[in-house]
Amino acid sequence: MSEWSVSFAIEADAFLRKNNETREMVLVLVRKALLKFQGSAANVDIKKLKGEWAGFYRIRKGELRIIVEFNFENRSVFVERVDWRGSVYR
């Protein structure tokens, strides 16, 4: 993500620390999502969210869910939440 800036919410960082996950794992999935937006055949499960989460995207990896906001004008990504399947949308 040469020209994209990525920032993490405090809650997302706390989850990663608590569960011994790395930011790099999240960054790999965000890179794949950006490639998919560019039309590449990237292997990533991404979905645009509705309702309360309108404007955000969900990236799924197994039981893990990552809620991300992409700002294409400013070329920035904000990782709002990282959590398990049943808890991420609360």
MMTF fields as JSON, N, C-alpha, C and O atoms, coordinates in Angstrom:
{
  "mmtfVersion": "1.0.0",
  "mmtfProducer": "UNKNOWN",
  "numBonds": 359,
  "numAtoms": 360,
  "numGroups": 90,
  "numChains": 1,
  "numModels": 1,
  "chainsPerModel": [1],
  "groupsPerChain": [90],
  "chainIdList": ["A"],
  "bondAtomList": [4, 2, 8, 6, 12, 10, 16, 14, 20, 18, 24, 22, 28, 26, 32, 30, 36, 34, 40, 38, 44, 42, 48, 46, 52, 50, 56, 54, 60, 58, 64, 62, 68, 66, 72, 70, 76, 74, 80, 78, 84, 82, 88, 86, 92, 90, 96, 94, 100, 98, 104, 102, 108, 106, 112, 110, 116, 114, 120, 118, 124, 122, 128, 126, 132, 130, 136, 134, 140, 138, 144, 142, 148, 146, 152, 150, 156, 154, 160, 158, 164, 162, 168, 166, 172, 170, 176, 174, 180, 178, 184, 182, 188, 186, 192, 190, 196, 194, 200, 198, 204, 202, 208, 206, 212, 210, 216, 214, 220, 218, 224, 222, 228, 226, 232, 230, 236, 234, 240, 238, 244, 242, 248, 246, 252, 250, 256, 254, 260, 258, 264, 262, 268, 266, 272, 270, 276, 274, 280, 278, 284, 282, 288, 286, 292, 290, 296, 294, 300, 298, 304, 302, 308, 306, 312, 310, 316, 314, 320, 318, 324, 322, 328, 326, 332, 330, 336, 334, 340, 338, 344, 342, 348, 346, 352, 350, 356, 354],
  "bondOrderList": [1, 1, 1, 1, 1, 1, 1, 1, 1, 1, 1, 1, 1, 1, 1, 1, 1, 1, 1, 1, 1, 1, 1, 1, 1, 1, 1, 1, 1, 1, 1, 1, 1, 1, 1, 1, 1, 1, 1, 1, 1, 1, 1, 1, 1, 1, 1, 1, 1, 1, 1, 1, 1, 1, 1, 1, 1, 1, 1, 1, 1, 1, 1, 1, 1, 1, 1, 1, 1, 1, 1, 1, 1, 1, 1, 1, 1, 1, 1, 1, 1, 1, 1, 1, 1, 1, 1, 1, 1],
  "groupList": [{"groupName": "MET", "atomNameList": ["N", "CA", "C", "O"], "elementList": ["N", "C", "C", "O"], "formalChargeList": [0, 0, 0, 0], "bondAtomList": [1, 0, 2, 1, 3, 2], "bondOrderList": [1, 1, 2], "singleLetterCode": "M", "chemCompType": "L-PEPTIDE LINKING"}, {"groupName": "SER", "atomNameList": ["N", "CA", "C", "O"], "elementList": ["N", "C", "C", "O"], "formalChargeList": [0, 0, 0, 0], "bondAtomList": [1, 0, 2, 1, 3, 2], "bondOrderList": [1, 1, 2], "singleLetterCode": "S", "chemCompType": "L-PEPTIDE LINKING"}, {"groupName": "GLU", "atomNameList": ["N", "CA", "C", "O"], "elementList": ["N", "C", "C", "O"], "formalChargeList": [0, 0, 0, 0], "bondAtomList": [1, 0, 2, 1, 3, 2], "bondOrderList": [1, 1, 2], "singleLetterCode": "E", "chemCompType": "L-PEPTIDE LINKING"}, {"groupName": "TRP", "atomNameList": ["N", "CA", "C", "O"], "elementList": ["N", "C", "C", "O"], "formalChargeList": [0, 0, 0, 0], "bondAtomList": [1, 0, 2, 1, 3, 2], "bondOrderList": [1, 1, 2], "singleLetterCode": "W", "chemCompType": "L-PEPTIDE LINKING"}, {"groupName": "VAL", "atomNameList": ["N", "CA", "C", "O"], "elementList": ["N", "C", "C", "O"], "formalChargeList": [0, 0, 0, 0], "bondAtomList": [1, 0, 2, 1, 3, 2], "bondOrderList": [1, 1, 2], "singleLetterCode": "V", "chemCompType": "L-PEPTIDE LINKING"}, {"groupName": "PHE", "atomNameList": ["N", "CA", "C", "O"], "elementList": ["N", "C", "C", "O"], "formalChargeList": [0, 0, 0, 0], "bondAtomList": [1, 0, 2, 1, 3, 2], "bondOrderList": [1, 1, 2], "singleLetterCode": "F", "chemCompType": "L-PEPTIDE LINKING"}, {"groupName": "ALA", "atomNameList": ["N", "CA", "C", "O"], "elementList": ["N", "C", "C", "O"], "formalChargeList": [0, 0, 0, 0], "bondAtomList": [1, 0, 2, 1, 3, 2], "bondOrderList": [1, 1, 2], "singleLetterCode": "A", "chemCompType": "L-PEPTIDE LINKING"}, {"groupName": "ILE", "atomNameList": ["N", "CA", "C", "O"], "elementList": ["N", "C", "C", "O"], "formalChargeList": [0, 0, 0, 0], "bondAtomList": [1, 0, 2, 1, 3, 2], "bondOrderList": [1, 1, 2], "singleLetterCode": "I", "chemCompType": "L-PEPTIDE LINKING"}, {"groupName": "ASP", "atomNameList": ["N", "CA", "C", "O"], "elementList": ["N", "C", "C", "O"], "formalChargeList": [0, 0, 0, 0], "bondAtomList": [1, 0, 2, 1, 3, 2], "bondOrderList": [1, 1, 2], "singleLetterCode": "D", "chemCompType": "L-PEPTIDE LINKING"}, {"groupName": "LEU", "atomNameList": ["N", "CA", "C", "O"], "elementList": ["N", "C", "C", "O"], "formalChargeList": [0, 0, 0, 0], "bondAtomList": [1, 0, 2, 1, 3, 2], "bondOrderList": [1, 1, 2], "singleLetterCode": "L", "chemCompType": "L-PEPTIDE LINKING"}, {"groupName": "ARG", "atomNameList": ["N", "CA", "C", "O"], "elementList": ["N", "C", "C", "O"], "formalChargeList": [0, 0, 0, 0], "bondAtomList": [1, 0, 2, 1, 3, 2], "bondOrderList": [1, 1, 2], "singleLetterCode": "R", "chemCompType": "L-PEPTIDE LINKING"}, {"groupName": "LYS", "atomNameList": ["N", "CA", "C", "O"], "elementList": ["N", "C", "C", "O"], "formalChargeList": [0, 0, 0, 0], "bondAtomList": [1, 0, 2, 1, 3, 2], "bondOrderList": [1, 1, 2], "singleLetterCode": "K", "chemCompType": "L-PEPTIDE LINKING"}, {"groupName": "ASN", "atomNameList": ["N", "CA", "C", "O"], "elementList": ["N", "C", "C", "O"], "formalChargeList": [0, 0, 0, 0], "bondAtomList": [1, 0, 2, 1, 3, 2], "bondOrderList": [1, 1, 2], "singleLetterCode": "N", "chemCompType": "L-PEPTIDE LINKING"}, {"groupName": "THR", "atomNameList": ["N", "CA", "C", "O"], "elementList": ["N", "C", "C", "O"], "formalChargeList": [0, 0, 0, 0], "bondAtomList": [1, 0, 2, 1, 3, 2], "bondOrderList": [1, 1, 2], "singleLetterCode": "T", "chemCompType": "L-PEPTIDE LINKING"}, {"groupName": "GLN", "atomNameList": ["N", "CA", "C", "O"], "elementList": ["N", "C", "C", "O"], "formalChargeList": [0, 0, 0, 0], "bondAtomList": [1, 0, 2, 1, 3, 2], "bondOrderList": [1, 1, 2], "singleLetterCode": "Q", "chemCompType": "L-PEPTIDE LINKING"}, {"groupName": "GLY", "atomNameList": ["N", "CA", "C", "O"], "elementList": ["N", "C", "C", "O"], "formalChargeList": [0, 0, 0, 0], "bondAtomList": [1, 0, 2, 1, 3, 2], "bondOrderList": [1, 1, 2], "singleLetterCode": "G", "chemCompType": "PEPTIDE LINKING"}, {"groupName": "TYR", "atomNameList": ["N", "CA", "C", "O"], "elementList": ["N", "C", "C", "O"], "formalChargeList": [0, 0, 0, 0], "bondAtomList": [1, 0, 2, 1, 3, 2], "bondOrderList": [1, 1, 2], "singleLetterCode": "Y", "chemCompType": "L-PEPTIDE LINKING"}],
  "groupTypeList": [0, 1, 2, 3, 1, 4, 1, 5, 6, 7, 2, 6, 8, 6, 5, 9, 10, 11, 12, 12, 2, 13, 10, 2, 0, 4, 9, 4, 9, 4, 10, 11, 6, 9, 9, 11, 5, 14, 15, 1, 6, 6, 12, 4, 8, 7, 11, 11, 9, 11, 15, 2, 3, 6, 15, 5, 16, 10, 7, 10, 11, 15, 2, 9, 10, 7, 7, 4, 2, 5, 12, 5, 2, 12, 10, 1, 4, 5, 4, 2, 10, 4, 8, 3, 10, 15, 1, 4, 16, 10],
  "groupIdList": [1, 2, 3, 4, 5, 6, 7, 8, 9, 10, 11, 12, 13, 14, 15, 16, 17, 18, 19, 20, 21, 22, 23, 24, 25, 26, 27, 28, 29, 30, 31, 32, 33, 34, 35, 36, 37, 38, 39, 40, 41, 42, 43, 44, 45, 46, 47, 48, 49, 50, 51, 52, 53, 54, 55, 56, 57, 58, 59, 60, 61, 62, 63, 64, 65, 66, 67, 68, 69, 70, 71, 72, 73, 74, 75, 76, 77, 78, 79, 80, 81, 82, 83, 84, 85, 86, 87, 88, 89, 90],
  "secStructList": [7, 6, 6, 7, 3, 3, 3, 3, 7, 2, 2, 2, 2, 2, 2, 2, 2, 2, 6, 6, 7, 7, 2, 2, 2, 2, 2, 2, 2, 2, 2, 2, 2, 2, 2, 2, 2, 6, 6, 7, 7, 7, 7, 7, 3, 3, 3, 3, 7, 7, 4, 4, 4, 6, 6, 7, 3, 3, 3, 3, 3, 6, 6, 3, 3, 3, 3, 3, 3, 3, 3, 6, 6, 6, 6, 3, 3, 3, 3, 3, 3, 3, 3, 3, 6, 6, 6, 6, 6, 7],
  "xCoordList": [0.851, 0.0, 0.885, 0.911, 1.582, 2.621, 2.12, 2.809, 0.952, 0.506, -0.705, -1.277, -1.102, -2.267, -1.804, -0.822, -2.521, -2.235, -3.299, -4.476, -2.869, -3.775, -3.682, -2.589, -4.838, -4.86, -5.833, -6.771, -5.588, -6.359, -7.057, -6.476, -8.304, -9.016, -8.396, -7.773, -8.569, -8.025, -8.571, -7.834, -9.876, -10.503, -9.908, -9.722, -9.613, -9.03, -7.643, -7.313, -6.835, -5.493, -5.565, -4.782, -6.513, -6.656, -7.01, -6.466, -7.918, -8.285, -7.08, -6.847, -6.321, -5.158, -4.14, -3.605, -3.873, -2.936, -3.451, -2.704, -4.719, -5.31, -5.299, -5.151, -5.454, -5.565, -4.299, -4.339, -3.191, -1.904, -1.982, -1.371, -2.725, -2.772, -1.908, -1.637, -1.483, -0.613, -1.329, -2.278, -0.853, -1.371, -1.087, -1.863, 0.024, 0.419, -0.642, -0.903, -1.257, -2.311, -3.479, -4.041, -3.835, -4.915, -4.489, -5.278, -3.258, -2.765, -2.747, -3.021, -2.429, -2.445, -3.855, -4.041, -4.85, -6.242, -6.7, -7.435, -6.27, -6.621, -5.981, -6.611, -4.733, -4.065, -4.847, -5.053, -5.279, -6.06, -7.366, -7.788, -8.018, -9.261, -9.031, -9.835, -7.933, -7.62, -7.361, -7.774, -6.681, -6.456, -7.781, -7.967, -8.692, -10.001, -10.764, -11.425, -10.679, -11.327, -10.756, -11.459, -9.488, -8.84, -9.146, -8.686, -9.92, -10.317, -9.491, -9.715, -8.552, -7.724, -8.519, -9.508, -8.092, -8.786, -8.224, -7.791, -8.228, -7.687, -8.636, -9.856, -8.066, -8.854, -9.121, -8.373, -10.205, -10.582, -12.103, -12.746, -12.67, -14.114, -14.454, -14.246, -14.982, -15.295, -16.732, -17.228, -17.39, -18.792, -19.055, -18.582, -19.816, -20.216, -21.359, -22.312, -21.261, -22.254, -23.383, -23.239, -24.516, -25.711, -26.111, -25.466, -27.174, -27.741, -26.82, -26.279, -26.642, -25.776, -24.345, -23.647, -23.923, -22.548, -22.411, -21.428, -23.364, -23.291, -21.997, -21.632, -21.32, -20.051, -18.841, -17.713, -19.06, -17.988, -18.024, -19.023, -16.932, -16.834, -16.432, -15.734, -16.887, -16.518, -15.585, -15.898, -14.44, -13.518, -13.601, -13.47, -13.819, -13.981, -12.808, -12.389, -12.283, -11.249, -11.555, -11.243, -12.159, -12.574, -13.614, -14.629, -13.379, -14.31, -14.04, -14.805, -12.968, -12.557, -13.249, -13.387, -13.682, -14.286, -13.533, -13.171, -13.304, -12.6, -13.506, -13.868, -13.869, -14.717, -13.788, -13.024, -13.873, -12.923, -13.659, -14.69, -13.125, -13.649, -12.559, -11.437, -12.899, -11.96, -12.314, -13.474, -11.334, -11.518, -10.678, -9.466, -11.349, -10.636, -10.071, -9.057, -10.703, -10.196, -8.867, -7.935, -8.792, -7.578, -6.609, -5.526, -7.005, -6.199, -5.826, -4.662, -6.866, -6.645, -7.627, -8.719, -7.207, -8.007, -8.059, -7.042, -9.263, -9.422, -10.001, -11.111, -9.253, -9.702, -10.478, -9.891, -11.798, -12.685, -12.727, -12.581, -12.929, -13.049, -12.432, -12.432, -11.91, -11.464, -12.026, -11.755, -12.805, -13.399, -13.902, -13.872, -14.367, -14.919, -16.308, -16.951, -16.748, -17.983, -19.18, -19.877, -19.442, -20.643, -20.584, -21.617, -19.414, -19.256, -18.922, -19.024, -18.537, -17.963, -18.972, -18.587, -20.244, -21.226, -21.882, -22.726, -21.539, -22.171, -21.579, -22.001],
  "yCoordList": [-1.177, 0.0, 1.224, 1.995, 1.383, 2.389, 3.796, 4.555, 4.16, 5.539, 5.661, 6.745, 4.616, 4.626, 4.713, 4.081, 5.5, 5.538, 4.715, 4.743, 3.995, 3.135, 3.517, 3.622, 3.724, 3.986, 3.022, 2.523, 2.777, 1.81, 2.511, 3.382, 2.129, 2.606, 1.96, 0.902, 2.59, 2.067, 0.665, -0.22, 0.467, -0.833, -1.919, -3.053, -1.579, -2.55, -2.958, -4.144, -1.989, -2.291, -3.149, -4.083, -2.823, -3.577, -5.028, -5.932, -5.266, -6.637, -7.39, -8.54, -6.758, -7.413, -7.795, -8.903, -6.891, -7.19, -8.322, -9.238, -8.258, -9.25, -10.656, -11.64, -10.749, -12.046, -12.451, -13.352, -11.793, -12.109, -12.125, -12.971, -11.201, -11.012, -9.798, -8.967, -9.71, -8.601, -7.637, -7.998, -6.414, -5.43, -5.886, -5.613, -6.576, -7.036, -7.945, -7.869, -8.803, -9.683, -8.855, -9.178, -7.794, -6.913, -6.159, -6.013, -5.684, -4.932, -5.777, -5.265, -7.059, -7.959, -8.034, -7.979, -8.16, -8.236, -6.908, -6.898, -5.798, -4.481, -4.309, -3.772, -4.761, -4.687, -5.483, -5.024, -6.686, -7.513, -6.835, -6.895, -6.187, -5.468, -4.336, -4.127, -3.605, -2.513, -3.051, -2.444, -4.185, -4.802, -5.205, -5.047, -5.72, -6.119, -4.899, -4.976, -3.773, -2.54, -2.075, -1.452, -2.376, -1.977, -2.936, -2.736, -3.98, -4.913, -6.174, -7.011, -6.329, -7.517, -8.682, -8.469, -9.893, -11.082, -11.487, -12.626, -10.576, -10.842, -11.744, -11.614, -12.653, -13.6, -13.024, -13.275, -12.243, -11.644, -11.558, -11.218, -11.869, -11.812, -10.443, -10.192, -9.56, -8.191, -7.882, -8.321, -7.12, -6.792, -5.37, -4.964, -4.613, -3.275, -3.4, -4.145, -2.671, -2.788, -1.778, -0.762, -2.084, -1.231, -0.827, -1.209, -0.057, 0.314, 1.197, 2.181, 0.837, 1.615, 1.724, 2.7, 0.719, 0.643, 1.096, 0.753, 1.848, 2.337, 3.132, 3.947, 2.89, 3.56, 2.732, 3.08, 1.648, 0.767, -0.529, -0.853, -1.252, -2.559, -3.587, -3.277, -4.819, -5.92, -6.848, -7.293, -7.144, -8.135, -9.341, -9.217, -10.512, -11.724, -12.661, -12.897, -13.192, -14.217, -15.236, -15.014, -16.341, -17.345, -16.764, -16.236, -16.853, -16.306, -14.827, -14.183, -14.298, -12.926, -11.97, -12.263, -10.824, -9.795, -8.49, -8.134, -7.782, -6.503, -5.473, -5.614, -4.438, -3.365, -2.217, -1.701, -1.834, -0.883, 0.219, -0.025, 1.422, 2.535, 2.971, 3.279, 2.991, 3.417, 4.832, 5.113, 5.723, 7.066, 7.141, 7.352, 6.965, 6.873, 8.222, 8.263, 9.317, 10.646, 10.947, 11.456, 10.626, 10.91, 9.742, 9.84, 8.63, 7.405, 6.975, 6.727, 6.896, 6.48, 5.378, 5.267, 4.58, 3.465, 3.59, 3.828, 3.425, 3.44, 2.108, 1.745, 1.384, 0.094, 0.407, 0.7, 0.345, 0.701, -0.38, -0.096, -1.618, -2.725, -3.994, -4.239, -4.789, -6.149, -6.973, -6.681, -7.998, -8.816, -10.116, -10.321, -10.993, -12.258, -12.059, -11.032, -13.018, -12.964, -12.447, -11.557, -12.953, -12.595, -11.262, -10.754, -10.686, -9.485, -8.216, -7.125, -8.319, -7.168, -6.054, -4.885, -6.377, -5.356, -4.689, -3.815, -5.056, -4.469, -3.145, -2.526],
  "zCoordList": [0.0, 0.0, 0.0, 0.959, -1.047, -1.124, -0.829, -0.148, -1.315, -1.164, -0.262, -0.156, 0.373, 1.249, 2.704, 3.093, 3.494, 4.933, 5.654, 5.295, 6.661, 7.424, 8.891, 9.447, 9.517, 10.954, 11.622, 10.999, 12.892, 13.665, 14.822, 15.47, 15.081, 16.264, 17.501, 17.412, 18.631, 19.887, 20.16, 20.594, 19.901, 20.152, 19.263, 19.704, 18.028, 17.102, 17.577, 17.586, 17.971, 18.493, 19.755, 19.927, 20.634, 21.884, 21.595, 22.228, 20.644, 20.289, 19.744, 20.116, 18.875, 18.289, 19.369, 19.35, 20.298, 21.392, 22.269, 22.613, 22.628, 23.53, 22.929, 23.653, 21.61, 20.946, 20.186, 19.349, 20.475, 19.847, 18.321, 17.667, 17.776, 16.324, 16.003, 16.87, 14.751, 14.37, 13.44, 12.745, 13.447, 12.494, 11.065, 10.149, 10.89, 9.557, 8.948, 7.747, 9.758, 9.273, 8.726, 7.68, 9.44, 9.0, 7.745, 6.812, 7.717, 6.568, 5.297, 4.212, 5.419, 4.258, 3.689, 2.473, 4.567, 4.098, 3.488, 2.501, 4.07, 3.516, 2.137, 1.227, 1.978, 0.662, -0.377, -1.501, 0.013, -0.909, -1.276, -2.431, -0.31, -0.583, -1.575, -2.484, -1.401, -2.328, -3.731, -4.719, -3.817, -5.124, -5.767, -6.974, -4.96, -5.482, -5.997, -7.033, -5.282, -5.735, -7.071, -7.866, -7.317, -8.566, -9.701, -10.825, -9.417, -10.46, -10.528, -11.402, -9.637, -9.606, -9.013, -8.312, -9.292, -8.785, -7.428, -7.25, -6.485, -5.152, -4.375, -4.474, -3.608, -2.836, -1.445, -0.5, -1.339, -0.061, -0.015, -1.008, 1.146, 1.328, 1.911, 3.098, 1.057, 1.475, 1.095, 0.057, 1.955, 1.72, 2.194, 3.256, 1.396, 1.796, 2.799, 2.57, 3.908, 4.964, 4.798, 4.117, 5.442, 5.379, 6.792, 7.768, 6.883, 8.179, 8.988, 8.482, 10.261, 11.157, 10.63, 10.902, 9.882, 9.394, 7.941, 7.285, 7.435, 6.05, 5.864, 6.711, 4.766, 4.492, 4.884, 4.535, 5.601, 6.024, 5.224, 4.581, 5.274, 4.634, 5.68, 6.646, 5.466, 6.338, 5.593, 4.489, 6.188, 5.647, 6.567, 7.785, 5.972, 6.767, 6.537, 5.403, 7.648, 7.577, 8.67, 9.84, 8.285, 9.254, 10.185, 9.729, 11.485, 12.476, 12.765, 13.483, 12.213, 12.464, 11.5, 10.313, 12.02, 11.19, 11.396, 12.517, 10.291, 10.335, 9.673, 8.505, 10.422, 9.902, 9.5, 10.315, 8.231, 7.661, 6.91, 6.284, 6.979, 6.194, 5.214, 5.616, 3.938, 2.899, 2.468, 2.165, 2.437, 1.907, 0.636, 0.682, -0.494, -1.762, -2.201, -2.898, -1.809, -2.178, -1.492, -2.115, -0.202, 0.569, 0.606, 1.183, -0.015, -0.044, 1.372, 1.688, 2.216, 3.598, 3.979, 3.423, 4.933, 5.432, 6.95, 7.601, 7.504, 8.95, 9.394, 9.004, 10.206, 10.741, 12.012, 13.054, 11.918, 13.024, 14.096, 15.285, 13.666, 14.623, 14.068, 12.862, 14.98, 14.691, 15.839, 17.004, 15.522, 16.58, 15.993, 14.78, 16.874, 16.437, 15.83, 16.051, 15.09, 14.312, 15.105, 14.619, 16.277, 17.023, 17.733, 18.17, 17.859, 18.69, 17.922, 18.482, 16.695, 15.993, 15.721, 15.689, 15.526, 15.144, 16.334, 16.139, 17.548, 18.743, 19.105, 20.082]
}
